[in-house]
Amino acid sequence: MAQQNQNQSVKVQDEKQLLKVRREKLAALQEEGNDPFQITRFDVTDHTADIKENFDRCEGKTVVIAGRMMAKRVMGKASFGNVADLKGNIQIYVTRDNLGEEPYKAFKKMDIGDIVGVQGEVFRTQAGEISVKAVKITLLSKSLQVLPEKYHGLTDTDARYRQRYVDLIMNPEVKDTFVKRSAILRSIRNFLDGQGFMEVETPMLVSNAGGAAARPFESHYNALDEDVKLRISLELYLKRLIVGGLERVYEIGRVFRNEGLDARHNPEFTLMELYQAYTDYNGMMDLTENMFRHVAMEVCGTTQIPYAEAVIDLGKPFERMTMTEAVKKYAGVDFDEVADTESAKKLADEKGIHYEARHQRGDILNLFFEEYVEEHLIQPVFIMDHPVEISPLTKRKPDKPEYVERFELFIYGREMCNAYSELNDPIDQRRRFEEQEKQFAQGDEEANHTDEDFLHALEIGMPPTGGIGYGIDRLVMLLTNSPAIRDVLLFPTMKTLDK
């Protein structure tokens, strides 16, 4: 232990010395009138990956690149370096003869992590590596910190999430994930725009955070002297727009739920909701299946998506199964034969499923589904026809009023989206809100509250409408083979470190 502490002390002292040297180098540059932080612009002509992919066209031509120096090997009159930019990295070949004596001395003083601009000729070395033969190197920003060691990168998970900027520098696959995330969002927008949808924006600070079962974050408007909440859903405002005659609308934005953190949940996350007049949940299933397939092909180039130990097939028709059918298949319990709440609770007692006193038959059906079914739903499957007790904003099935026209898409045991034939009956909606208020009074902190303005909108008249909400982060997880939601959030929620 004493030796370990001594080694750690030596390491800390070495790091302090390295930081001191970097600051001394910056001070020297500034004294010479070469302060890199005074540079305001550098014109780039090419990215590294484009040069490599188009070598036949670029060979022998002069290019100007810029990026972070990730490696440097000085060998007398000739040296090598590696510069990384948004799209990749490339070797640079630096000689005293090509650069000049003083600029070459300046290059030798540069550090790993410095941001540089390089002008030079594209060529292939004798070893066959595509490179840039530098004729001019400009120090654009001095790195005053030391990057993690090259061969181990940044591997500490907590540090990766807290210092995402370093993670992006050291781990190219992380950068690829977030480049792909951007492409996924762009592909979704292109798909929906092509289907005639309009992208809109609705409030984040609201007086009534409804549309989902979740605890909200609370805040206060000083100017209005009113308490407000951060939205937990996009639903109620988007439906108001359907009432107003905007027949196809969608929004992609942050929502906030005051709940726990785990591999699939972050208190703030990206949700996409869309609403389409004159269709139902069957129309939403068709749209969802087509959109997932479109995005996979456009972003990944295939509908066969590797995830963990499975390969998810987005190319074939998605299976459709009611919740009662799923529970019967995987739990061996037929809820069509469970007549009332008392019978459902007795069945739960027999199976050892915990429930609360306020729970009704439909709540217990959902508990059975969560306990016995979800883990088996690896390939895409629409779970349809949820109980009315857990679906306060959904239209009832005409032939089975104890169920609603709702579905959730499950892939790899995870809910990917949630959709309804939207409830447009203001009288029924008021009754549902009243029931939710009772649930809240009995201790359900996630219950919805009555929204009088929304009810007024429904009384104006909302057409038959299909609506759906997609967890964008889970879709990105799927298409990038990422095991945790924090891997696809640039800056996930983290507990503040003690200072």
C-alpha positions in Angstrom: 0.0 0.0 0.0 2.8 2.4 0.9 4.5 1.7 -2.5 1.1 2.3 -4.3 0.7 5.6 -2.5 4.2 6.6 -3.4 3.7 5.7 -7.1 0.4 7.8 -7.1 2.3 10.7 -5.6 5.0 10.5 -8.2 2.3 10.4 -11.0 0.6 13.5 -9.6 3.9 15.4 -9.4 4.7 14.3 -13.0 1.3 15.6 -14.2 1.8 18.9 -12.4 5.1 19.3 -14.1 3.7 18.6 -17.5 0.9 21.1 -17.0 3.5 23.7 -15.8 5.6 23.1 -19.0 2.6 23.6 -21.2 1.8 26.9 -19.6 5.4 28.0 -20.0 5.3 27.1 -23.7 2.2 29.3 -24.1 3.8 32.2 -22.2 6.8 31.9 -24.5 4.6 32.0 -27.6 2.8 35.0 -26.3 6.0 36.9 -25.5 7.1 36.2 -29.1 3.9 37.6 -30.4 2.6 34.2 -31.5 -0.3 33.8 -29.2 -2.5 31.0 -30.7 -5.6 32.4 -28.9 -5.4 35.5 -31.0 -6.2 33.6 -34.2 -9.8 34.1 -35.1 -10.1 32.1 -38.3 -8.6 29.3 -40.3 -9.9 28.3 -43.7 -10.2 24.5 -44.2 -10.5 22.9 -47.6 -10.9 19.2 -46.8 -11.6 16.7 -44.0 -9.3 13.8 -43.4 -11.7 11.0 -44.3 -12.6 12.7 -47.5 -8.9 12.8 -48.5 -8.5 9.1 -47.8 -11.7 8.1 -49.6 -10.9 10.2 -52.7 -7.1 9.7 -52.8 -7.0 9.2 -56.6 -8.5 12.7 -57.0 -6.5 14.3 -54.2 -3.0 12.8 -54.8 -0.5 15.5 -55.5 -2.9 18.3 -54.7 -2.6 20.8 -51.9 -5.1 20.6 -49.1 -5.7 22.5 -45.9 -6.9 20.5 -42.9 -7.4 21.3 -39.2 -7.8 19.2 -36.1 -6.3 18.0 -32.9 -2.8 16.5 -32.9 -3.2 13.0 -31.5 0.3 11.6 -32.1 3.8 13.1 -32.8 7.1 11.4 -33.5 10.1 13.6 -33.9 13.1 12.1 -35.8 15.8 14.7 -36.4 15.1 16.6 -39.7 11.9 14.7 -40.4 8.9 13.9 -38.1 5.4 12.4 -38.3 2.2 13.4 -36.6 -1.5 12.4 -36.7 -4.3 15.0 -36.9 -7.9 14.1 -36.0 -10.9 16.1 -37.2 -14.7 15.5 -37.3 -14.5 12.7 -39.9 -11.4 10.8 -39.0 -7.6 11.3 -38.8 -4.6 11.4 -41.1 -0.9 11.2 -40.9 1.2 14.3 -41.5 4.8 14.2 -42.7 6.8 17.2 -41.4 10.4 18.0 -42.5 12.7 20.9 -41.9 13.3 21.3 -45.6 9.6 21.7 -46.5 8.6 23.7 -43.4 11.7 25.9 -42.8 14.1 25.8 -39.9 12.2 28.1 -37.4 8.7 26.7 -38.2 10.1 23.2 -37.8 11.5 24.1 -34.3 8.1 25.5 -33.4 6.5 22.2 -34.6 8.8 20.2 -32.3 7.6 22.2 -29.3 3.9 21.4 -30.0 2.1 19.0 -27.7 -0.3 16.1 -28.1 -3.8 17.7 -27.9 -2.8 21.0 -29.6 -5.2 22.1 -32.3 -3.3 22.7 -35.6 -3.9 23.8 -39.1 -1.9 22.0 -41.8 -1.3 22.9 -45.4 0.4 20.4 -47.6 0.4 17.9 -50.5 -1.4 14.6 -50.4 0.8 11.6 -51.1 1.3 8.0 -50.1 4.3 7.0 -48.0 6.6 4.1 -48.9 4.8 2.1 -46.2 1.5 2.8 -48.2 -0.1 5.2 -45.7 -2.0 8.1 -47.2 -0.5 11.3 -45.7 -0.2 15.0 -46.0 3.3 16.4 -46.6 3.2 19.6 -44.6 4.5 22.9 -46.0 2.9 25.1 -43.3 1.6 24.3 -39.8 -0.3 26.8 -37.7 -0.9 26.4 -34.0 -4.6 27.3 -33.6 -5.1 26.5 -29.9 -2.7 25.4 -27.2 -3.9 22.5 -25.1 -3.1 23.2 -21.4 -4.3 19.8 -20.2 -2.8 16.3 -20.8 -5.0 13.9 -22.7 -5.4 10.3 -21.4 -2.7 7.9 -22.4 -3.0 6.9 -26.1 -3.3 3.1 -25.8 -5.8 3.1 -23.0 -7.9 6.1 -23.9 -10.6 7.3 -21.5 -12.0 4.1 -20.1 -13.5 5.1 -16.8 -17.2 5.1 -17.4 -18.0 7.9 -14.9 -15.3 10.1 -16.3 -16.4 9.5 -19.8 -19.9 10.7 -19.1 -18.7 13.7 -17.1 -16.1 14.8 -19.5 -17.8 13.9 -22.8 -15.5 16.3 -24.7 -12.5 14.1 -23.7 -14.5 10.9 -24.5 -15.2 12.2 -28.0 -11.5 13.0 -28.5 -10.2 9.7 -27.3 -12.9 7.2 -28.4 -13.8 7.5 -32.2 -16.7 5.0 -31.8 -18.3 7.5 -29.3 -18.1 10.3 -31.9 -19.6 7.9 -34.5 -22.5 7.2 -32.1 -23.4 10.9 -31.9 -22.9 11.5 -35.6 -25.3 8.7 -36.2 -27.8 10.2 -33.6 -27.9 13.4 -35.6 -28.4 11.4 -38.8 -31.3 9.5 -37.1 -33.1 12.7 -36.2 -32.6 14.1 -39.7 -34.0 10.9 -41.2 -37.1 11.0 -39.0 -37.7 14.6 -40.0 -37.3 13.8 -43.6 -39.7 10.8 -43.4 -42.4 12.7 -41.6 -42.0 15.8 -43.8 -42.5 13.5 -46.8 -45.7 12.2 -45.1 -47.2 15.7 -44.9 -46.4 16.3 -41.2 -45.6 19.8 -39.8 -43.0 20.2 -37.1 -44.1 22.5 -34.3 -42.9 23.7 -30.9 -44.9 23.7 -27.7 -44.3 25.0 -24.1 -41.8 23.3 -21.8 -43.0 25.2 -18.6 -46.6 24.4 -18.0 -49.2 24.8 -15.3 -50.4 21.2 -15.7 -47.8 18.5 -16.7 -50.1 15.9 -18.2 -50.0 13.3 -21.0 -48.0 10.6 -19.2 -47.7 8.8 -15.9 -44.7 10.5 -14.3 -43.8 12.9 -11.5 -42.9 16.3 -12.8 -40.1 18.7 -11.8 -41.4 21.9 -10.3 -40.3 25.5 -10.8 -41.6 29.1 -10.3 -42.2 32.0 -12.6 -41.0 35.1 -10.7 -42.6 37.5 -13.2 -46.0 35.9 -12.9 -45.6 34.7 -9.3 -46.9 31.3 -10.3 -45.7 27.8 -9.7 -45.1 25.8 -12.9 -43.9 22.4 -13.9 -41.5 21.1 -16.6 -43.4 19.1 -19.2 -43.5 15.3 -18.9 -45.1 14.9 -22.4 -45.9 16.8 -25.5 -49.4 15.4 -25.9 -52.0 17.9 -24.7 -50.6 20.9 -26.6 -50.2 18.9 -29.8 -53.8 17.7 -29.6 -54.9 21.3 -29.2 -53.3 21.9 -32.6 -55.3 19.0 -34.1 -58.4 20.8 -32.8 -57.2 24.0 -34.5 -57.1 22.2 -37.8 -53.4 21.4 -38.2 -54.1 17.8 -39.3 -50.6 16.3 -39.1 -48.2 17.6 -36.5 -45.1 16.4 -34.7 -42.5 17.7 -32.2 -39.1 16.5 -31.2 -38.0 17.9 -27.9 -36.8 17.4 -24.3 -39.2 16.2 -21.6 -38.5 16.0 -17.9 -39.6 13.2 -15.5 -38.6 13.3 -11.8 -37.8 9.7 -11.6 -34.8 7.3 -11.2 -31.8 6.7 -13.3 -30.9 3.4 -14.9 -29.8 1.9 -18.1 -33.0 2.9 -19.9 -34.0 6.0 -18.0 -32.7 9.6 -17.7 -34.7 12.3 -16.0 -34.5 14.5 -19.1 -34.7 12.8 -22.4 -35.8 13.4 -26.0 -39.3 12.5 -27.0 -41.0 12.7 -30.4 -44.7 12.8 -30.5 -46.9 13.0 -33.6 -50.7 13.3 -34.2 -52.6 12.6 -37.3 -56.3 13.5 -37.8 -58.7 11.0 -39.4 -56.7 7.8 -38.5 -56.5 5.4 -35.6 -53.9 3.2 -33.8 -53.8 0.9 -36.8 -52.6 3.8 -38.9 -50.0 4.6 -36.3 -48.8 1.0 -36.4 -48.3 1.2 -40.2 -46.6 4.5 -39.9 -44.3 3.3 -37.1 -43.3 0.1 -39.0 -42.5 2.1 -42.1 -40.6 4.8 -40.3 -38.4 2.4 -38.3 -37.6 0.5 -41.6 -36.9 3.8 -43.4 -34.5 5.1 -40.7 -32.6 1.9 -40.4 -32.0 1.7 -44.1 -31.1 5.4 -44.4 -28.8 5.5 -41.4 -27.4 1.9 -41.1 -27.8 0.7 -44.7 -29.7 -2.4 -43.5 -32.8 -3.6 -41.7 -30.8 -6.3 -39.9 -29.7 -4.5 -36.8 -27.2 -6.2 -34.4 -28.1 -5.4 -30.8 -26.3 -7.1 -27.8 -26.4 -10.9 -28.7 -29.4 -10.6 -31.0 -30.0 -9.4 -34.6 -33.2 -7.4 -34.8 -35.1 -7.8 -38.0 -36.8 -4.6 -39.0 -37.4 -5.8 -42.5 -40.2 -8.3 -42.0 -43.7 -7.3 -40.8 -43.9 -6.6 -37.1 -45.9 -9.0 -35.0 -49.2 -7.8 -33.5 -50.5 -9.2 -30.3 -53.0 -8.0 -27.6 -51.9 -7.6 -24.0 -54.2 -10.4 -22.9 -52.8 -12.7 -25.7 -49.3 -12.0 -24.6 -50.0 -12.7 -20.9 -51.8 -15.9 -21.9 -48.8 -17.0 -24.1 -46.0 -16.2 -21.6 -47.7 -16.4 -18.2 -50.3 -19.0 -18.9 -53.1 -16.8 -17.5 -56.2 -15.9 -19.5 -57.5 -12.5 -18.3 -60.5 -12.9 -20.5 -61.6 -15.3 -17.8 -60.7 -12.9 -14.9 -64.1 -11.2 -14.3 -63.3 -8.5 -11.7 -60.7 -6.8 -9.5 -61.2 -9.2 -6.7 -60.4 -12.2 -8.9 -57.4 -10.4 -10.4 -56.0 -9.7 -6.9 -56.5 -13.3 -5.9 -54.6 -14.5 -9.0 -51.8 -12.0 -8.3 -51.5 -13.3 -4.7 -51.2 -16.9 -6.1 -48.5 -15.8 -8.5 -46.6 -13.6 -5.9 -47.1 -10.4 -7.8 -47.2 -7.3 -5.6 -49.9 -4.8 -6.1 -51.3 -1.8 -4.3 -54.7 -1.5 -2.7 -55.9 1.0 -5.2 -55.1 -1.2 -8.2 -57.9 -2.5 -10.3 -58.3 -5.5 -12.7 -56.6 -3.6 -15.6 -53.6 -2.5 -13.4 -53.0 -6.1 -12.4 -53.2 -7.3 -16.0 -50.4 -4.8 -16.7 -48.4 -6.0 -13.7 -48.6 -9.6 -15.1 -47.4 -8.3 -18.5 -44.4 -6.5 -16.9 -43.5 -9.6 -14.9 -43.9 -12.4 -17.4 -43.9 -11.0 -20.9 -41.6 -8.0 -21.6 -38.3 -9.9 -21.4 -39.5 -12.3 -24.1 -40.3 -9.6 -26.7 -37.0 -9.5 -28.6 -38.1 -9.1 -32.2 -40.4 -6.1 -33.0 -44.0 -6.7 -31.7 -46.9 -4.3 -31.2 -48.6 -5.0 -27.9 -52.2 -3.8 -28.4 -55.4 -3.2 -26.5 -54.4 -2.1 -23.1 -56.7 -1.9 -20.1 -58.6 1.4 -19.7 -57.3 1.8 -16.1 -53.7 2.6 -17.3 -54.8 4.6 -20.4 -56.6 7.8 -19.4 -56.3 9.6 -22.8 -57.2 6.7 -25.1 -60.4 5.8 -26.9 -62.2 2.7 -25.7 -62.6 -0.3 -28.0 -66.3 -0.3 -29.1 -66.7 -4.1 -28.6 -64.6 -4.3 -25.4 -65.0 -1.0 -23.4 -62.8 -2.3 -20.6 -59.9 -2.0 -23.1 -58.6 0.8 -25.2 -57.2 1.2 -28.7 -53.6 1.6 -27.6 -50.3 -0.2 -28.5 -46.7 -0.2 -27.4 -43.9 -1.3 -29.7 -41.5 -3.6 -27.9 -38.0 -4.5 -29.2 -35.4 -6.4 -27.2 -37.8 -6.3 -24.2 -38.0 -2.6 -24.2 -40.9 -0.2 -24.9 -39.9 1.8 -28.0 -43.1 3.8 -28.4 -46.6 4.3 -27.1 -49.6 5.0 -29.3 -53.4 5.6 -29.1 -56.6 6.1 -31.0 -56.9 9.4 -29.2 -59.9 10.0 -26.9 -61.9 12.9 -28.4 -65.0 12.6 -26.2 -64.8 15.5 -23.7 -67.4 13.9 -21.4 -65.5 10.6 -21.2 -62.2 12.5 -20.9 -63.6 14.5 -17.9 -64.6 11.2 -16.2 -61.1 9.8 -16.8 -59.5 12.9 -15.3 -61.8 12.6 -12.3 -60.6 9.0 -11.9 -57.0 10.1 -12.2 -57.6 12.7 -9.4 -58.9 9.9 -7.2 -55.8 7.9 -7.9 -53.6 10.8 -7.0 -55.5 11.3 -3.7 -54.9 7.6 -2.9 -51.1 8.1 -3.3 -50.4 7.8 -7.0 -47.9 10.6 -7.6 -47.8 9.9 -11.3 -51.5 10.3 -11.9 -52.8 13.0 -14.4 -54.6 16.1 -13.2 -57.7 17.7 -14.8 -56.7 20.1 -17.6 -59.7 22.4 -18.1 -58.3 24.2 -21.1 -57.7 20.9 -22.8 -61.2 19.8 -22.0 -62.5 23.0 -23.5 -60.5 22.3 -26.7 -62.1 18.8 -26.9 -65.5 20.5 -26.5 -64.7 22.7 -29.5 -64.3 19.4 -31.3 -61.3 17.1 -32.2 -61.6 14.8 -35.2 -60.8 11.0 -34.9 -57.0 11.1 -34.4 -54.1 8.7 -34.1 -51.2 9.7 -31.9 -47.9 8.2 -30.9 -44.8 9.0 -28.7 -41.3 7.7 -29.5 -38.4 7.6 -27.1 -35.7 8.9 -29.4 -32.9 7.9 -27.1 -34.0 4.2 -27.1 -34.2 4.2 -30.9 -30.6 5.6 -31.0 -29.6 2.9 -28.5 -31.0 0.2 -30.9 -29.4 1.6 -34.1 -26.0 2.2 -32.5 -25.9 -1.0 -30.4 -25.5 1.0 -27.2 -26.3 -0.8 -23.9 -27.2 2.2 -21.8 -29.1 5.5 -22.4 -26.1 7.5 -21.1 -24.1 6.2 -24.0 -26.4 8.1 -26.4 -26.8 11.3 -24.4 -24.0 13.8 -24.9 -24.4 15.1 -21.4 -26.4 12.6 -19.2 -27.7 13.5 -15.8 -25.0 13.0 -13.2 -24.8 13.5 -9.5 -22.6 16.5 -8.7 -19.2 15.4 -7.3 -18.2 16.6 -3.8 -15.9 19.5 -4.0 
